């Protein structure tokens, strides 16, 4: 069973930064697009950013210019560098591997909590 392990979350003040990591053991990672999602309390999970195997990236409008997604195929890891954080960024952040149709294709991990508060 494919497992995804997210880490790097925490409590940060507004305009601060965090770097999230996502690691897996599956070689599927090397070939699949990878995405970060987030889910705030009482809201649906939403796509934050994605990166394909060629490292082309795509971002949700609400994080453009503030967040950067990257990947390291040798480490089977993806990262989300978050800057200029706002209280509205408070959520549990998850990663997933995407199917060719663009849908998450593995079981969700436990996520990592990001709380932006003064």
C-alpha positions as CSV (number, residue, x, y, z in Angstrom):
1,X,0.0,0.0,0.0
2,X,1.4,3.4,-1.0
3,X,2.0,5.7,1.9
4,X,2.5,9.4,1.9
5,X,4.0,11.1,4.9
6,X,3.7,14.9,5.3
7,X,5.8,16.9,7.7
8,X,7.0,20.4,8.5
9,X,3.8,22.1,9.7
10,X,3.5,24.2,12.8
11,X,2.5,27.4,14.4
12,X,3.8,30.5,12.6
13,X,3.1,34.2,12.8
14,X,1.5,36.1,9.9
15,X,3.9,36.9,7.1
16,X,6.1,34.1,8.3
17,X,7.4,31.1,6.3
18,X,7.3,27.3,6.5
19,X,8.6,24.5,4.4
20,X,6.5,21.3,4.1
21,X,7.8,18.0,3.0
22,X,6.1,14.9,1.6
23,X,7.9,11.6,1.4
24,X,6.9,8.2,-0.1
25,X,8.6,4.9,-0.7
26,X,6.8,4.2,-4.0
27,X,8.7,4.5,-7.3
28,X,5.4,5.7,-8.8
29,X,6.4,9.1,-7.4
30,X,9.1,9.5,-10.1
31,X,6.5,9.3,-12.9
32,X,3.5,10.9,-11.4
33,X,2.4,14.5,-11.0
34,X,2.4,15.4,-7.4
35,X,0.1,17.9,-5.7
36,X,-0.4,19.7,-2.4
37,X,-3.9,20.1,-1.0
38,X,-5.2,21.7,2.1
39,X,-8.3,21.5,4.2
40,X,-9.4,24.2,6.6
41,X,-11.9,23.5,9.4
42,X,-15.4,23.2,8.0
43,X,-14.2,23.5,4.4
44,X,-13.6,21.0,1.6
45,X,-10.1,20.0,0.7
46,X,-8.7,22.2,-2.1
47,X,-5.8,22.0,-4.5
48,X,-2.9,24.3,-3.6
49,X,-0.2,23.5,-6.1
50,X,1.0,20.7,-8.4
51,X,4.2,19.7,-10.2
52,X,4.6,17.3,-13.0
53,X,7.4,14.8,-13.7
54,X,9.0,17.5,-15.8
55,X,8.8,20.0,-13.0
56,X,6.3,22.2,-14.6
57,X,4.2,23.8,-11.9
58,X,0.7,25.1,-11.4
59,X,-0.7,27.1,-8.5
60,X,-4.1,28.1,-7.1
61,X,-4.6,31.8,-7.4
62,X,-4.7,32.3,-3.7
63,X,-1.1,31.2,-3.3
64,X,0.5,32.5,-6.4
65,X,3.7,34.4,-5.7
66,X,3.7,33.2,-2.1
67,X,4.2,29.4,-2.3
68,X,6.6,27.3,-4.3
69,X,6.3,23.6,-5.0
70,X,9.3,21.5,-5.8
71,X,10.3,17.8,-6.0
72,X,13.3,15.6,-5.6
73,X,12.8,12.3,-7.4
74,X,16.0,10.8,-5.9
75,X,14.5,11.2,-2.5
76,X,10.9,10.5,-3.7
77,X,9.9,13.7,-2.0
78,X,8.0,16.8,-2.7
79,X,8.1,20.2,-0.9
80,X,6.0,23.2,-0.4
81,X,7.8,26.4,0.5
82,X,5.3,28.8,2.0
83,X,5.9,32.5,2.5
84,X,3.9,35.6,3.4
85,X,1.6,33.3,5.3
86,X,-1.8,34.6,6.2
87,X,-4.3,33.4,8.9
88,X,-6.4,32.2,6.0
89,X,-3.7,29.7,5.2
90,X,-4.4,27.8,8.4
91,X,-5.3,24.2,7.4
92,X,-4.1,20.7,7.4
93,X,-1.9,20.2,4.3
94,X,-1.8,17.0,2.4
95,X,0.2,15.7,-0.6
96,X,-0.9,13.2,-3.2
97,X,0.1,11.6,-6.4
98,X,-2.1,12.4,-9.4
99,X,-3.6,10.0,-11.9
100,X,-3.3,10.8,-15.6
101,X,-6.7,12.4,-15.3
102,X,-5.5,14.7,-12.5
103,X,-7.2,13.0,-9.6
104,X,-5.5,12.0,-6.4
105,X,-4.7,8.3,-6.7
106,X,-3.4,7.1,-3.4
107,X,-4.8,7.0,0.1
108,X,-4.4,10.2,2.0
109,X,-1.8,10.5,4.6
110,X,-2.3,12.1,8.0
111,X,-1.4,15.6,6.7
112,X,0.5,18.3,8.6
113,X,-1.2,21.1,10.5
114,X,-0.3,24.7,9.6
115,X,-1.5,27.3,11.9
116,X,-1.0,31.0,11.1
117,X,-1.7,33.2,14.1
118,X,-0.2,36.0,16.1
